[in-house]
Each structure stands twice: as structure tokens, then as C-alpha cells.
Amino acid sequence: MPKHQRRTTRRPFRRHVWSTTRTVFASTVVGLTVVAAFGFSTPAPTQSDLFAAYVDENAQTVSAVSSPVSVSGAVRHDFNATPGYETFIQGGTNHDWAKLVLLMGDFPVTDDNVTVVTRWMRQENFVDTWYNRNNPLNNGWGSGGGGGTGNYVDLVDAAQNAAEALNTLGRYGEIVTTLRASAPTDQVERAIWFSGWATGMYKNGAHWSYTDVPVVSAPPSAWGR
């Protein structure tokens, strides 16, 4: 075959190989560039990474204590809550009414004082109906009836008037003194007998009962509820 024909047949083949080689090379370069750009790039640190690094750099250590350290206990102060009017009104019993009178009269609400007042209430009214006419002590002061026969609007009003009568009228001064001192019950009771609260003076105490006074509730209406 003539030379010029052989060259003619080989040149297209070489160009094809060279073209293919260049294509492969270019693809390889592009691929490596992509890998370099995306496959091996270091991502930016997150807030969590930065915080963790800060903690590592600023970590604190606790030194051992060579000798025991004594820690004194915390001081806890005692406190008391003083019952108010509403506490006794909500209680609603004869014992609560006695405490209400004492509180409104500025007398100590002690067991002895409550005992005396509840006994006094029993001398003036039957225990089961101690709230009769809303006037447990048959007090005539402000009740609109002479001789303690009047009525009060409710038991709260009755307690206010009983406390006011004790602190206003001079003949009840000994009752006030003994109640305020929370004196023994026999001293307060004697002051009541001879105060003139009851004209018969409870027969100088002969008609006075010393048994325990049971707890009896009054109807809510008697308390103005």
C-alpha cells in the first residue's frame, strides 16, 4: 500500500486517542478539584464545638482539703401565727365565740380564759342553745333590751358588744384585770360573780358549774353567713 495511504488511515486514529486522553485527563482534573473542594474541606465549627473548646481551656480543679472543715448548722427560727377574727368565725362553735370575745377585748386567748368564758356562757344560756337571741352572755349593752334580754344582729356583733361592755363599765374592772393577767380560773370567776353582771351573782358562785363545757356549733345564720 502506498505510504500516503497508510498515513491517511492512521492519523484519524491518533487524533481519536489524543482526544480521548485529553478528555480523561480533564475529567480527572475536574474530579480531583471537586474532591479537593468538597470532599476534604474542613467544616466551620459550630456553637457547641466552640463552647466545648472554651470549657476545656477554662476547666477548674478542686484542691483536696488537708483537714476536715466543720460546718455549723443553719439556725431556724420558730414562728407562730396568731388566729384572727375570721378563724373563730369560721370555726363557729361556742368555744370559738369565747375566743372571739377575748380577742376583741384585747385579752389573752389562753386555755384558762376560754374555760372561764365558756362556763360563763353556760350559766347564761343552755349549752345546746348557747347562741339564743345571738346573745350568749345575755349582755344588755347595745342589744336593745334591758336585763340582757335583747338581741344582736349576729354572734360577731354580740362578741364586739360583750368586749366593749367589759372594757367600758367600771364595775367590770376586776374581770378585765384578771382576764388580762390570765389569772387562775377561780379568781376570774369570783370577779364575775361580784361584778354585778348578774343581779343574783350566781348565788355567790353556788350556782356555778365546773364541768367541762362541750363544743357545740351554732347555725351559720347566727354568724351572719
PAZATI-304343 format. One record per residue (C-alpha): x, y, z; residue number from 1. Coordinates in nm, 3 decimals, always signed. Example, Ala and Ser with C-alpha at 12.3 -4.5 7.8 and 13.67 -1.06 7.14 Angstrom:
BEGIN
{x=+1.230	y=-0.450	z=+0.780	i=1}
{x=+1.367	y=-0.106	z=+0.714	i=2}
//
This chain:
BEGIN
{x=+0.000	y=+0.000	z=+0.000	i=1}
{x=+0.140	y=+0.348	z=-0.078	i=2}
{x=+0.279	y=+0.549	z=+0.215	i=3}
{x=+0.044	y=+0.834	z=+0.177	i=4}
{x=-0.241	y=+0.598	z=+0.214	i=5}
{x=-0.104	y=+0.438	z=+0.529	i=6}
{x=-0.056	y=+0.776	z=+0.692	i=7}
{x=-0.403	y=+0.876	z=+0.599	i=8}
{x=-0.555	y=+0.576	z=+0.771	i=9}
{x=-0.350	y=+0.617	z=+1.096	i=10}
{x=-0.393	y=+0.990	z=+1.158	i=11}
{x=-0.761	y=+0.980	z=+1.242	i=12}
{x=-0.692	y=+0.703	z=+1.493	i=13}
{x=-0.421	y=+0.906	z=+1.668	i=14}
{x=-0.641	y=+1.212	z=+1.689	i=15}
{x=-0.913	y=+0.999	z=+1.844	i=16}
{x=-0.673	y=+0.860	z=+2.105	i=17}
{x=-0.538	y=+1.203	z=+2.186	i=18}
{x=-0.884	y=+1.346	z=+2.212	i=19}
{x=-0.991	y=+1.065	z=+2.441	i=20}
{x=-0.681	y=+1.107	z=+2.654	i=21}
{x=-0.740	y=+1.477	z=+2.691	i=22}
{x=-1.099	y=+1.413	z=+2.788	i=23}
{x=-1.000	y=+1.160	z=+3.052	i=24}
{x=-0.729	y=+1.392	z=+3.184	i=25}
{x=-0.964	y=+1.685	z=+3.202	i=26}
{x=-1.227	y=+1.476	z=+3.377	i=27}
{x=-0.969	y=+1.356	z=+3.625	i=28}
{x=-0.854	y=+1.709	z=+3.700	i=29}
{x=-1.210	y=+1.827	z=+3.746	i=30}
{x=-1.288	y=+1.532	z=+3.969	i=31}
{x=-0.983	y=+1.594	z=+4.183	i=32}
{x=-1.075	y=+1.958	z=+4.206	i=33}
{x=-1.427	y=+1.872	z=+4.319	i=34}
{x=-1.294	y=+1.625	z=+4.572	i=35}
{x=-1.046	y=+1.878	z=+4.698	i=36}
{x=-1.312	y=+2.143	z=+4.721	i=37}
{x=-1.588	y=+1.938	z=+4.881	i=38}
{x=-1.455	y=+1.603	z=+4.997	i=39}
{x=-1.161	y=+1.718	z=+5.204	i=40}
{x=-1.264	y=+2.069	z=+5.318	i=41}
{x=-1.285	y=+2.129	z=+5.699	i=42}
{x=-1.638	y=+2.235	z=+5.812	i=43}
{x=-1.674	y=+2.556	z=+6.018	i=44}
{x=-1.700	y=+2.491	z=+6.400	i=45}
{x=-2.048	y=+2.501	z=+6.545	i=46}
{x=-2.154	y=+2.690	z=+6.862	i=47}
{x=-2.141	y=+2.358	z=+7.051	i=48}
{x=-1.783	y=+2.299	z=+6.932	i=49}
{x=-1.677	y=+2.647	z=+7.040	i=50}
{x=-1.843	y=+2.605	z=+7.383	i=51}
{x=-1.677	y=+2.266	z=+7.436	i=52}
{x=-1.338	y=+2.414	z=+7.346	i=53}
{x=-1.394	y=+2.702	z=+7.590	i=54}
{x=-1.484	y=+2.459	z=+7.871	i=55}
{x=-1.170	y=+2.253	z=+7.804	i=56}
{x=-0.947	y=+2.562	z=+7.810	i=57}
{x=-1.106	y=+2.705	z=+8.127	i=58}
{x=-1.162	y=+2.390	z=+8.330	i=59}
{x=-1.131	y=+2.430	z=+8.707	i=60}
{x=-0.996	y=+2.184	z=+8.955	i=61}
{x=-1.082	y=+2.127	z=+9.321	i=62}
{x=-0.797	y=+2.104	z=+9.560	i=63}
{x=-0.809	y=+1.848	z=+9.836	i=64}
{x=-0.863	y=+1.983	z=+10.186	i=65}
{x=-0.593	y=+1.871	z=+10.423	i=66}
{x=-0.804	y=+1.888	z=+10.738	i=67}
{x=-1.178	y=+1.838	z=+10.799	i=68}
{x=-1.387	y=+2.150	z=+10.782	i=69}
{x=-1.668	y=+2.186	z=+11.036	i=70}
{x=-1.986	y=+2.346	z=+10.907	i=71}
{x=-2.227	y=+2.485	z=+11.163	i=72}
{x=-2.592	y=+2.402	z=+11.115	i=73}
{x=-2.829	y=+2.666	z=+10.987	i=74}
{x=-3.027	y=+2.850	z=+11.251	i=75}
{x=-3.401	y=+2.807	z=+11.204	i=76}
{x=-3.623	y=+3.050	z=+11.391	i=77}
{x=-3.959	y=+2.949	z=+11.528	i=78}
{x=-4.265	y=+3.144	z=+11.426	i=79}
{x=-4.628	y=+3.143	z=+11.526	i=80}
{x=-4.942	y=+3.253	z=+11.350	i=81}
{x=-5.200	y=+3.437	z=+11.557	i=82}
{x=-5.558	y=+3.338	z=+11.472	i=83}
{x=-5.773	y=+3.628	z=+11.358	i=84}
{x=-6.142	y=+3.702	z=+11.377	i=85}
{x=-6.219	y=+3.504	z=+11.064	i=86}
{x=-6.056	y=+3.192	z=+11.210	i=87}
{x=-6.301	y=+3.184	z=+11.501	i=88}
{x=-6.599	y=+3.288	z=+11.290	i=89}
{x=-6.533	y=+3.003	z=+11.051	i=90}
{x=-6.496	y=+2.765	z=+11.349	i=91}
{x=-6.848	y=+2.857	z=+11.453	i=92}
{x=-6.860	y=+2.690	z=+11.796	i=93}
{x=-6.925	y=+2.820	z=+12.147	i=94}
{x=-6.554	y=+2.788	z=+12.221	i=95}
{x=-6.477	y=+2.993	z=+11.910	i=96}
{x=-6.718	y=+3.263	z=+12.026	i=97}
{x=-6.544	y=+3.279	z=+12.365	i=98}
{x=-6.210	y=+3.323	z=+12.188	i=99}
{x=-6.359	y=+3.594	z=+11.968	i=100}
{x=-6.472	y=+3.791	z=+12.277	i=101}
{x=-6.126	y=+3.760	z=+12.428	i=102}
{x=-5.956	y=+3.869	z=+12.107	i=103}
{x=-6.187	y=+4.167	z=+12.056	i=104}
{x=-6.145	y=+4.269	z=+12.419	i=105}
{x=-5.766	y=+4.256	z=+12.393	i=106}
{x=-5.746	y=+3.970	z=+12.643	i=107}
{x=-5.505	y=+3.676	z=+12.611	i=108}
{x=-5.668	y=+3.382	z=+12.434	i=109}
{x=-5.545	y=+3.122	z=+12.684	i=110}
{x=-5.695	y=+2.791	z=+12.789	i=111}
{x=-5.788	y=+2.927	z=+13.132	i=112}
{x=-5.957	y=+3.235	z=+12.989	i=113}
{x=-6.151	y=+3.029	z=+12.734	i=114}
{x=-6.256	y=+2.789	z=+13.010	i=115}
{x=-6.394	y=+3.075	z=+13.222	i=116}
{x=-6.585	y=+3.240	z=+12.936	i=117}
{x=-6.744	y=+2.915	z=+12.818	i=118}
{x=-6.853	y=+2.837	z=+13.175	i=119}
{x=-6.993	y=+3.188	z=+13.198	i=120}
{x=-7.186	y=+3.136	z=+12.875	i=121}
{x=-7.331	y=+2.815	z=+13.015	i=122}
{x=-7.458	y=+2.999	z=+13.322	i=123}
{x=-7.644	y=+3.243	z=+13.095	i=124}
{x=-7.783	y=+3.002	z=+12.834	i=125}
{x=-7.829	y=+2.631	z=+12.784	i=126}
{x=-7.523	y=+2.474	z=+12.619	i=127}
{x=-7.716	y=+2.332	z=+12.325	i=128}
{x=-7.872	y=+2.673	z=+12.252	i=129}
{x=-7.583	y=+2.894	z=+12.365	i=130}
{x=-7.647	y=+3.121	z=+12.063	i=131}
{x=-8.004	y=+3.204	z=+12.177	i=132}
{x=-8.103	y=+3.555	z=+12.052	i=133}
{x=-7.744	y=+3.587	z=+11.932	i=134}
{x=-7.667	y=+3.691	z=+12.289	i=135}
{x=-7.462	y=+3.415	z=+12.457	i=136}
{x=-7.384	y=+3.619	z=+12.773	i=137}
{x=-7.725	y=+3.789	z=+12.798	i=138}
{x=-7.547	y=+4.121	z=+12.767	i=139}
{x=-7.771	y=+4.427	z=+12.770	i=140}
{x=-7.501	y=+4.658	z=+12.629	i=141}
{x=-7.614	y=+4.758	z=+12.279	i=142}
{x=-7.866	y=+4.475	z=+12.248	i=143}
{x=-8.174	y=+4.693	z=+12.280	i=144}
{x=-8.316	y=+4.502	z=+12.574	i=145}
{x=-8.286	y=+4.568	z=+12.945	i=146}
{x=-8.159	y=+4.299	z=+13.177	i=147}
{x=-7.977	y=+4.120	z=+12.894	i=148}
{x=-8.294	y=+4.022	z=+12.711	i=149}
{x=-8.208	y=+4.198	z=+12.386	i=150}
{x=-8.093	y=+4.054	z=+12.055	i=151}
{x=-7.786	y=+4.117	z=+11.842	i=152}
{x=-7.767	y=+4.112	z=+11.463	i=153}
{x=-7.535	y=+3.812	z=+11.476	i=154}
{x=-7.278	y=+3.648	z=+11.701	i=155}
{x=-6.997	y=+3.870	z=+11.574	i=156}
{x=-7.189	y=+4.180	z=+11.681	i=157}
{x=-7.258	y=+4.012	z=+12.017	i=158}
{x=-6.888	y=+3.944	z=+12.072	i=159}
{x=-6.798	y=+4.306	z=+11.994	i=160}
{x=-7.056	y=+4.437	z=+12.240	i=161}
{x=-6.952	y=+4.195	z=+12.515	i=162}
{x=-6.587	y=+4.301	z=+12.478	i=163}
{x=-6.686	y=+4.669	z=+12.474	i=164}
{x=-6.905	y=+4.636	z=+12.783	i=165}
{x=-6.625	y=+4.472	z=+12.980	i=166}
{x=-6.375	y=+4.742	z=+12.886	i=167}
{x=-6.616	y=+5.035	z=+12.932	i=168}
{x=-6.813	y=+4.991	z=+13.252	i=169}
{x=-6.619	y=+5.043	z=+13.574	i=170}
{x=-6.791	y=+4.769	z=+13.769	i=171}
{x=-6.636	y=+4.511	z=+13.539	i=172}
{x=-6.282	y=+4.633	z=+13.611	i=173}
{x=-6.186	y=+4.332	z=+13.822	i=174}
{x=-6.297	y=+4.096	z=+13.546	i=175}
{x=-6.079	y=+4.288	z=+13.300	i=176}
{x=-5.779	y=+4.280	z=+13.533	i=177}
{x=-5.795	y=+3.906	z=+13.595	i=178}
{x=-5.863	y=+3.817	z=+13.231	i=179}
{x=-5.580	y=+4.037	z=+13.109	i=180}
{x=-5.345	y=+3.869	z=+13.358	i=181}
{x=-5.480	y=+3.526	z=+13.255	i=182}
{x=-5.525	y=+3.462	z=+13.624	i=183}
{x=-5.634	y=+3.121	z=+13.758	i=184}
{x=-5.994	y=+3.042	z=+13.668	i=185}
{x=-6.123	y=+3.069	z=+14.026	i=186}
{x=-6.000	y=+3.429	z=+14.050	i=187}
{x=-6.166	y=+3.535	z=+13.725	i=188}
{x=-6.489	y=+3.356	z=+13.817	i=189}
{x=-6.504	y=+3.524	z=+14.156	i=190}
{x=-6.460	y=+3.861	z=+13.984	i=191}
{x=-6.755	y=+3.776	z=+13.756	i=192}
{x=-6.983	y=+3.677	z=+14.045	i=193}
{x=-6.935	y=+4.002	z=+14.234	i=194}
{x=-6.924	y=+4.233	z=+13.934	i=195}
{x=-7.296	y=+4.289	z=+13.911	i=196}
{x=-7.318	y=+4.127	z=+13.567	i=197}
{x=-7.592	y=+3.906	z=+13.706	i=198}
{x=-7.814	y=+4.052	z=+13.975	i=199}
{x=-7.826	y=+3.720	z=+14.157	i=200}
{x=-7.443	y=+3.693	z=+14.141	i=201}
{x=-7.496	y=+3.325	z=+14.055	i=202}
{x=-7.578	y=+3.287	z=+14.425	i=203}
{x=-7.222	y=+3.389	z=+14.511	i=204}
{x=-7.093	y=+3.111	z=+14.291	i=205}
{x=-7.311	y=+2.835	z=+14.435	i=206}
{x=-7.490	y=+2.804	z=+14.102	i=207}
{x=-7.168	y=+2.788	z=+13.904	i=208}
{x=-7.084	y=+2.465	z=+13.724	i=209}
{x=-6.724	y=+2.348	z=+13.684	i=210}
{x=-6.771	y=+2.054	z=+13.449	i=211}
{x=-6.620	y=+2.068	z=+13.104	i=212}
{x=-6.826	y=+2.259	z=+12.852	i=213}
{x=-6.887	y=+2.053	z=+12.536	i=214}
{x=-6.816	y=+2.202	z=+12.195	i=215}
{x=-7.140	y=+2.299	z=+12.021	i=216}
{x=-7.172	y=+2.468	z=+11.683	i=217}
{x=-7.416	y=+2.746	z=+11.607	i=218}
{x=-7.614	y=+2.761	z=+11.280	i=219}
{x=-7.431	y=+2.957	z=+11.006	i=220}
{x=-7.717	y=+3.212	z=+11.009	i=221}
{x=-7.631	y=+3.300	z=+11.369	i=222}
{x=-7.287	y=+3.400	z=+11.246	i=223}
{x=-7.436	y=+3.613	z=+10.970	i=224}
{x=-7.345	y=+3.369	z=+10.697	i=225}
//
